[in-house]
Amino acid sequence: MRGPDLDKERSERKLTLAQFSATYNDGLPDGFPRVSPALLRMFAKRYPHLFANEDAWSLDRHRKQVMDWLPMHLRTSQEVA
């Protein structure tokens, strides 16, 4: 009999914005941009459909989307500045 899938449970756990920020940044390789709560609030405003009916974050639902969005957002922000 298999035990619980701890990685899946960790990925699906509902997190606050601050918890998601810390978890997202934890263990990122050098050179990957880090997130801040302010950047995550911008992301949430840009993609409200990812937060339908709740304000919770989870690694399985949001991490990949943030990873895809963040470099593009930072590049665009630098071009405007």
DRENZATI-52542 format. One record per atom (N, C-alpha, C, O, CB): residue in three letters; y, z, x. Coordinates in steps of 0.2 Angstrom, whole numbers, plus 2048, in hexadecimal, padded with zeros to 3 digits. Glycine has a CB too. Layout:
residues N
+------+-----+-----+-----+
: code :   Y :   Z :   X :
+------+-----+-----+-----+
:  ALA :   Y :   Z :   X :
...
+------+-----+-----+-----+
end
This chain:
residues 81
+------+-----+-----+-----+
: code :   Y :   Z :   X :
+------+-----+-----+-----+
:  MET : 7FA : 800 : 804 :
:  MET : 800 : 800 : 800 :
:  MET : 806 : 800 : 804 :
:  MET : 807 : 804 : 809 :
:  MET : 800 : 806 : 7FB :
:  ARG : 80B : 7FC : 803 :
:  ARG : 811 : 7FB : 807 :
:  ARG : 816 : 800 : 805 :
:  ARG : 817 : 802 : 7FF :
:  ARG : 814 : 7F4 : 806 :
:  GLY : 81A : 803 : 80A :
:  GLY : 81F : 808 : 808 :
:  GLY : 825 : 804 : 806 :
:  GLY : 826 : 7FE : 805 :
:  GLY : 821 : 80C : 80E :
:  PRO : 82B : 808 : 805 :
:  PRO : 831 : 805 : 802 :
:  PRO : 834 : 800 : 808 :
:  PRO : 833 : 802 : 80E :
:  PRO : 836 : 80A : 800 :
:  ASP : 837 : 7FB : 806 :
:  ASP : 83B : 7F7 : 80A :
:  ASP : 842 : 7FA : 80C :
:  ASP : 846 : 7F8 : 808 :
:  ASP : 83B : 7EF : 807 :
:  LEU : 842 : 7FD : 811 :
:  LEU : 848 : 801 : 813 :
:  LEU : 84E : 7FC : 814 :
:  LEU : 854 : 7FD : 813 :
:  LEU : 847 : 805 : 819 :
:  ASP : 84D : 7F6 : 817 :
:  ASP : 852 : 7F1 : 819 :
:  ASP : 855 : 7EE : 812 :
:  ASP : 85B : 7EE : 811 :
:  ASP : 84F : 7EB : 81D :
:  LYS : 850 : 7ED : 80E :
:  LYS : 853 : 7EA : 807 :
:  LYS : 857 : 7F0 : 803 :
:  LYS : 85C : 7EE : 801 :
:  LYS : 84D : 7E8 : 803 :
:  GLU : 854 : 7F6 : 803 :
:  GLU : 858 : 7FB : 800 :
:  GLU : 85F : 7FC : 803 :
:  GLU : 864 : 7FD : 800 :
:  GLU : 854 : 802 : 801 :
:  ARG : 85F : 7FC : 80A :
:  ARG : 866 : 7FC : 80E :
:  ARG : 86A : 7F6 : 80C :
:  ARG : 870 : 7F7 : 80B :
:  ARG : 865 : 7FC : 815 :
:  SER : 868 : 7F0 : 80B :
:  SER : 86C : 7EB : 80A :
:  SER : 86E : 7EB : 803 :
:  SER : 874 : 7E8 : 801 :
:  SER : 868 : 7E4 : 80B :
:  GLU : 86B : 7ED : 7FE :
:  GLU : 86C : 7ED : 7F7 :
:  GLU : 870 : 7F3 : 7F5 :
:  GLU : 873 : 7F4 : 7EF :
:  GLU : 866 : 7ED : 7F3 :
:  ARG : 871 : 7F8 : 7F9 :
:  ARG : 875 : 7FE : 7F7 :
:  ARG : 87C : 7FD : 7F6 :
:  ARG : 87F : 7F9 : 7F9 :
:  ARG : 874 : 804 : 7FD :
:  LYS : 87E : 800 : 7F1 :
:  LYS : 885 : 7FF : 7EF :
:  LYS : 88A : 803 : 7F3 :
:  LYS : 889 : 809 : 7F4 :
:  LYS : 886 : 801 : 7E7 :
:  LEU : 88F : 800 : 7F6 :
:  LEU : 893 : 803 : 7FB :
:  LEU : 89B : 803 : 7F8 :
:  LEU : 89D : 7FF : 7F5 :
:  LEU : 893 : 800 : 802 :
:  THR : 89F : 808 : 7FB :
:  THR : 8A6 : 808 : 7FA :
:  THR : 8A8 : 803 : 7FF :
:  THR : 8A5 : 800 : 803 :
:  THR : 8A9 : 80F : 7FA :
:  LEU : 8AF : 801 : 7FE :
:  LEU : 8B2 : 7FC : 802 :
:  LEU : 8B2 : 7FF : 809 :
:  LEU : 8B0 : 7FB : 80E :
:  LEU : 8B9 : 7FB : 800 :
:  ALA : 8B3 : 805 : 80A :
:  ALA : 8B3 : 808 : 811 :
:  ALA : 8AC : 809 : 814 :
:  ALA : 8AC : 807 : 81A :
:  ALA : 8B6 : 810 : 810 :
:  GLN : 8A7 : 80A : 810 :
:  GLN : 8A0 : 80A : 812 :
:  GLN : 89E : 803 : 814 :
:  GLN : 89B : 802 : 81A :
:  GLN : 89C : 80D : 80D :
:  PHE : 8A0 : 7FE : 810 :
:  PHE : 89E : 7F7 : 812 :
:  PHE : 8A1 : 7F5 : 819 :
:  PHE : 89E : 7F2 : 81D :
:  PHE : 8A0 : 7F3 : 80C :
:  SER : 8A8 : 7F7 : 819 :
:  SER : 8AB : 7F5 : 81F :
:  SER : 8A8 : 7F8 : 826 :
:  SER : 8A7 : 7F4 : 82A :
:  SER : 8B3 : 7F8 : 81F :
:  ALA : 8A6 : 7FE : 825 :
:  ALA : 8A3 : 802 : 82B :
:  ALA : 89C : 7FF : 82C :
:  ALA : 89A : 7FD : 832 :
:  ALA : 8A2 : 809 : 82A :
:  THR : 898 : 7FD : 827 :
:  THR : 892 : 7FB : 828 :
:  THR : 892 : 7F4 : 82A :
:  THR : 88E : 7F2 : 82F :
:  THR : 88E : 7FB : 821 :
:  TYR : 896 : 7F0 : 828 :
:  TYR : 897 : 7E9 : 82A :
:  TYR : 899 : 7E8 : 831 :
:  TYR : 896 : 7E4 : 835 :
:  TYR : 89D : 7E5 : 826 :
:  ASN : 89D : 7EC : 834 :
:  ASN : 89F : 7EC : 83A :
:  ASN : 89A : 7EF : 83F :
:  ASN : 89A : 7ED : 845 :
:  ASN : 8A6 : 7F0 : 83B :
:  ASP : 896 : 7F4 : 83D :
:  ASP : 891 : 7F7 : 841 :
:  ASP : 88C : 7F2 : 844 :
:  ASP : 889 : 7EE : 840 :
:  ASP : 88D : 7FC : 83D :
:  GLY : 88C : 7F1 : 84A :
:  GLY : 887 : 7ED : 84D :
:  GLY : 888 : 7E6 : 84E :
:  GLY : 884 : 7E2 : 850 :
:  GLY : 880 : 7EE : 84A :
:  LEU : 88F : 7E4 : 84C :
:  LEU : 890 : 7DD : 84D :
:  LEU : 891 : 7DB : 854 :
:  LEU : 893 : 7DF : 858 :
:  LEU : 897 : 7DB : 849 :
:  PRO : 88E : 7D5 : 856 :
:  PRO : 88F : 7D3 : 85D :
:  PRO : 896 : 7D2 : 85F :
:  PRO : 89B : 7D1 : 85B :
:  PRO : 88B : 7CC : 85E :
:  ASP : 897 : 7D3 : 865 :
:  ASP : 89E : 7D2 : 868 :
:  ASP : 8A0 : 7CB : 866 :
:  ASP : 89C : 7C6 : 866 :
:  ASP : 89E : 7D3 : 870 :
:  GLY : 8A7 : 7CA : 865 :
:  GLY : 8A9 : 7C4 : 863 :
:  GLY : 8A9 : 7C2 : 85C :
:  GLY : 8AD : 7BE : 859 :
:  GLY : 8A5 : 7BE : 866 :
:  PHE : 8A6 : 7C6 : 858 :
:  PHE : 8A6 : 7C5 : 850 :
:  PHE : 8AC : 7C9 : 84E :
:  PHE : 8AD : 7CF : 850 :
:  PHE : 89F : 7C8 : 84D :
:  PRO : 8B0 : 7C6 : 849 :
:  PRO : 8B6 : 7CA : 847 :
:  PRO : 8B4 : 7D0 : 842 :
:  PRO : 8AF : 7CF : 83F :
:  PRO : 8BA : 7C5 : 843 :
:  ARG : 8B7 : 7D5 : 843 :
:  ARG : 8B6 : 7DB : 83F :
:  ARG : 8BA : 7DB : 839 :
:  ARG : 8BF : 7D8 : 838 :
:  ARG : 8B8 : 7E1 : 843 :
:  VAL : 8B8 : 7DE : 834 :
:  VAL : 8BB : 7DF : 82E :
:  VAL : 8BF : 7E6 : 82D :
:  VAL : 8BD : 7EA : 831 :
:  VAL : 8B7 : 7DE : 827 :
:  SER : 8C4 : 7E6 : 829 :
:  SER : 8C8 : 7EC : 828 :
:  SER : 8C8 : 7EC : 820 :
:  SER : 8C7 : 7E7 : 81D :
:  SER : 8CF : 7EC : 82B :
:  PRO : 8C9 : 7F2 : 81D :
:  PRO : 8CA : 7F3 : 816 :
:  PRO : 8CF : 7EE : 813 :
:  PRO : 8CE : 7EB : 80E :
:  PRO : 8CC : 7FA : 814 :
:  ALA : 8D5 : 7ED : 817 :
:  ALA : 8DA : 7E8 : 815 :
:  ALA : 8D7 : 7E1 : 814 :
:  ALA : 8D8 : 7DE : 80F :
:  ALA : 8E0 : 7E8 : 819 :
:  LEU : 8D3 : 7DF : 819 :
:  LEU : 8D0 : 7D8 : 819 :
:  LEU : 8CB : 7D8 : 813 :
:  LEU : 8CB : 7D3 : 810 :
:  LEU : 8CD : 7D7 : 81F :
:  LEU : 8C7 : 7DD : 812 :
:  LEU : 8C2 : 7DD : 80C :
:  LEU : 8C6 : 7DD : 806 :
:  LEU : 8C3 : 7DA : 801 :
:  LEU : 8BE : 7E3 : 80D :
:  ARG : 8CB : 7E0 : 805 :
:  ARG : 8CF : 7E0 : 7FF :
:  ARG : 8D1 : 7D8 : 7FD :
:  ARG : 8D1 : 7D6 : 7F8 :
:  ARG : 8D5 : 7E4 : 7FF :
:  MET : 8D4 : 7D5 : 803 :
:  MET : 8D6 : 7CE : 802 :
:  MET : 8D0 : 7CA : 800 :
:  MET : 8D0 : 7C5 : 7FC :
:  MET : 8D9 : 7CB : 809 :
:  PHE : 8CA : 7CB : 803 :
:  PHE : 8C4 : 7C7 : 801 :
:  PHE : 8C2 : 7C8 : 7FA :
:  PHE : 8C0 : 7C4 : 7F6 :
:  PHE : 8BE : 7CA : 806 :
:  ALA : 8C2 : 7CF : 7F8 :
:  ALA : 8C1 : 7D0 : 7F1 :
:  ALA : 8C5 : 7CD : 7EC :
:  ALA : 8C3 : 7CB : 7E7 :
:  ALA : 8C1 : 7D8 : 7F0 :
:  LYS : 8CC : 7CC : 7EE :
:  LYS : 8D0 : 7C9 : 7E9 :
:  LYS : 8CF : 7C1 : 7E9 :
:  LYS : 8D0 : 7BE : 7E4 :
:  LYS : 8D8 : 7CA : 7EC :
:  ARG : 8CD : 7BE : 7EF :
:  ARG : 8CB : 7B7 : 7EF :
:  ARG : 8C5 : 7B6 : 7EC :
:  ARG : 8C4 : 7B0 : 7E9 :
:  ARG : 8CB : 7B5 : 7F7 :
:  TYR : 8C0 : 7BA : 7EB :
:  TYR : 8B9 : 7B9 : 7E8 :
:  TYR : 8B8 : 7BE : 7E3 :
:  TYR : 8B3 : 7C2 : 7E4 :
:  TYR : 8B4 : 7B9 : 7EE :
:  PRO : 8BC : 7BF : 7DE :
:  PRO : 8BA : 7C4 : 7D9 :
:  PRO : 8B4 : 7C3 : 7D5 :
:  PRO : 8B1 : 7C8 : 7D3 :
:  PRO : 8C0 : 7C4 : 7D3 :
:  HIS : 8B1 : 7BD : 7D5 :
:  HIS : 8AA : 7BC : 7D2 :
:  HIS : 8A5 : 7C0 : 7D5 :
:  HIS : 8A0 : 7C1 : 7D2 :
:  HIS : 8A9 : 7B5 : 7D2 :
:  LEU : 8A6 : 7C2 : 7DC :
:  LEU : 8A1 : 7C5 : 7DF :
:  LEU : 8A1 : 7CD : 7DD :
:  LEU : 89D : 7D1 : 7DF :
:  LEU : 8A2 : 7C5 : 7E7 :
:  PHE : 8A6 : 7CF : 7D9 :
:  PHE : 8A7 : 7D6 : 7D8 :
:  PHE : 8A7 : 7D7 : 7D0 :
:  PHE : 8A9 : 7DC : 7CD :
:  PHE : 8AD : 7D9 : 7DB :
:  ALA : 8A4 : 7D2 : 7CC :
:  ALA : 8A4 : 7D2 : 7C5 :
:  ALA : 8A1 : 7D9 : 7C3 :
:  ALA : 89B : 7DB : 7C5 :
:  ALA : 8A0 : 7CC : 7C2 :
:  ASN : 8A4 : 7DC : 7BE :
:  ASN : 8A2 : 7E2 : 7BB :
:  ASN : 8A2 : 7E8 : 7C0 :
:  ASN : 8A0 : 7EE : 7BD :
:  ASN : 89C : 7E1 : 7B8 :
:  GLU : 8A3 : 7E8 : 7C6 :
:  GLU : 8A3 : 7EE : 7CA :
:  GLU : 8A7 : 7ED : 7D1 :
:  GLU : 8A9 : 7E7 : 7D2 :
:  GLU : 89C : 7F0 : 7CC :
:  ASP : 8A9 : 7F2 : 7D4 :
:  ASP : 8AD : 7F2 : 7DA :
:  ASP : 8A9 : 7F4 : 7E0 :
:  ASP : 8AC : 7F6 : 7E5 :
:  ASP : 8B3 : 7F6 : 7D9 :
:  ALA : 8A2 : 7F3 : 7DF :
:  ALA : 89E : 7F5 : 7E5 :
:  ALA : 89C : 7EF : 7E9 :
:  ALA : 89C : 7E9 : 7E8 :
:  ALA : 897 : 7F8 : 7E2 :
:  TRP : 89B : 7F1 : 7F0 :
:  TRP : 899 : 7EC : 7F5 :
:  TRP : 892 : 7ED : 7F7 :
:  TRP : 88F : 7F3 : 7F6 :
:  TRP : 89E : 7ED : 7FB :
:  SER : 88F : 7E8 : 7F9 :
:  SER : 888 : 7E9 : 7FC :
:  SER : 887 : 7E4 : 801 :
:  SER : 88A : 7DE : 801 :
:  SER : 882 : 7E8 : 7F6 :
:  LEU : 883 : 7E5 : 806 :
:  LEU : 882 : 7E1 : 80C :
:  LEU : 87E : 7DA : 809 :
:  LEU : 880 : 7D5 : 80B :
:  LEU : 87D : 7E4 : 811 :
:  ASP : 879 : 7DB : 805 :
:  ASP : 876 : 7D5 : 802 :
:  ASP : 87A : 7D0 : 7FF :
:  ASP : 879 : 7CA : 7FF :
:  ASP : 870 : 7D6 : 7FE :
:  ARG : 87F : 7D2 : 7FB :
:  ARG : 883 : 7CE : 7F7 :
:  ARG : 88A : 7CC : 7FA :
:  ARG : 88C : 7C6 : 7F9 :
:  ARG : 885 : 7D2 : 7F0 :
:  HIS : 88D : 7D0 : 7FF :
:  HIS : 893 : 7CE : 802 :
:  HIS : 893 : 7CD : 809 :
:  HIS : 898 : 7C9 : 80B :
:  HIS : 897 : 7D4 : 800 :
:  ARG : 88F : 7CF : 80D :
:  ARG : 88F : 7CE : 814 :
:  ARG : 890 : 7C7 : 816 :
:  ARG : 894 : 7C5 : 81A :
:  ARG : 889 : 7D2 : 818 :
:  LYS : 88B : 7C3 : 814 :
:  LYS : 88C : 7BC : 816 :
:  LYS : 892 : 7B8 : 814 :
:  LYS : 895 : 7B5 : 818 :
:  LYS : 885 : 7B8 : 813 :
:  GLN : 894 : 7BA : 80E :
:  GLN : 89A : 7B7 : 80C :
:  GLN : 8A0 : 7B9 : 810 :
:  GLN : 8A5 : 7B5 : 811 :
:  GLN : 89C : 7B9 : 804 :
:  VAL : 8A1 : 7BF : 812 :
:  VAL : 8A6 : 7C2 : 816 :
:  VAL : 8A6 : 7BF : 81D :
:  VAL : 8AB : 7BD : 81F :
:  VAL : 8A6 : 7CA : 816 :
:  MET : 8A0 : 7BE : 81F :
:  MET : 89F : 7BB : 826 :
:  MET : 8A1 : 7B4 : 826 :
:  MET : 8A4 : 7B1 : 82B :
:  MET : 898 : 7BB : 828 :
:  ASP : 8A0 : 7B0 : 820 :
:  ASP : 8A2 : 7A9 : 820 :
:  ASP : 8AA : 7A9 : 81F :
:  ASP : 8AD : 7A4 : 822 :
:  ASP : 89F : 7A6 : 81A :
:  TRP : 8AD : 7AD : 81B :
:  TRP : 8B4 : 7AD : 819 :
:  TRP : 8B8 : 7B0 : 81F :
:  TRP : 8BE : 7AD : 820 :
:  TRP : 8B5 : 7B1 : 813 :
:  LEU : 8B6 : 7B5 : 822 :
:  LEU : 8BB : 7B8 : 827 :
:  LEU : 8BE : 7B4 : 82C :
:  LEU : 8C4 : 7B4 : 82D :
:  LEU : 8B7 : 7BE : 82A :
:  PRO : 8B9 : 7B0 : 830 :
:  PRO : 8BC : 7AC : 835 :
:  PRO : 8C1 : 7A7 : 833 :
:  PRO : 8C6 : 7A5 : 836 :
:  PRO : 8B7 : 7A8 : 839 :
:  MET : 8C0 : 7A4 : 82D :
:  MET : 8C4 : 79F : 82A :
:  MET : 8CB : 7A2 : 828 :
:  MET : 8D0 : 79F : 829 :
:  MET : 8C1 : 79B : 824 :
:  HIS : 8CA : 7A8 : 825 :
:  HIS : 8D0 : 7AC : 823 :
:  HIS : 8D5 : 7AD : 829 :
:  HIS : 8DB : 7AD : 829 :
:  HIS : 8CE : 7B2 : 81F :
:  LEU : 8D1 : 7B0 : 82E :
:  LEU : 8D5 : 7B2 : 834 :
:  LEU : 8D8 : 7AC : 837 :
:  LEU : 8DE : 7AC : 83A :
:  LEU : 8D1 : 7B5 : 839 :
:  ARG : 8D5 : 7A6 : 838 :
:  ARG : 8D8 : 7A0 : 83B :
:  ARG : 8DE : 79E : 836 :
:  ARG : 8E3 : 79C : 839 :
:  ARG : 8D2 : 79A : 83B :
:  THR : 8DD : 79E : 830 :
:  THR : 8E2 : 79C : 82C :
:  THR : 8E8 : 7A0 : 82C :
:  THR : 8EE : 79E : 82C :
:  THR : 8E0 : 79B : 824 :
:  SER : 8E7 : 7A7 : 82D :
:  SER : 8ED : 7AC : 82E :
:  SER : 8F0 : 7AA : 834 :
:  SER : 8F6 : 7AB : 834 :
:  SER : 8EA : 7B3 : 82D :
:  GLN : 8ED : 7A9 : 839 :
:  GLN : 8F0 : 7A7 : 840 :
:  GLN : 8F4 : 7A1 : 840 :
:  GLN : 8F9 : 7A1 : 843 :
:  GLN : 8EB : 7A7 : 845 :
:  GLU : 8F2 : 79C : 83C :
:  GLU : 8F6 : 796 : 83C :
:  GLU : 8FC : 797 : 838 :
:  GLU : 901 : 794 : 83A :
:  GLU : 8F1 : 790 : 838 :
:  VAL : 8FC : 79B : 833 :
:  VAL : 902 : 79C : 82F :
:  VAL : 907 : 7A1 : 833 :
:  VAL : 90D : 7A0 : 833 :
:  VAL : 900 : 7A0 : 829 :
:  ALA : 905 : 7A5 : 837 :
:  ALA : 909 : 7AA : 83B :
:  ALA : 90D : 7A6 : 841 :
:  ALA : 911 : 7A9 : 844 :
:  ALA : 905 : 7AF : 83E :
+------+-----+-----+-----+
end
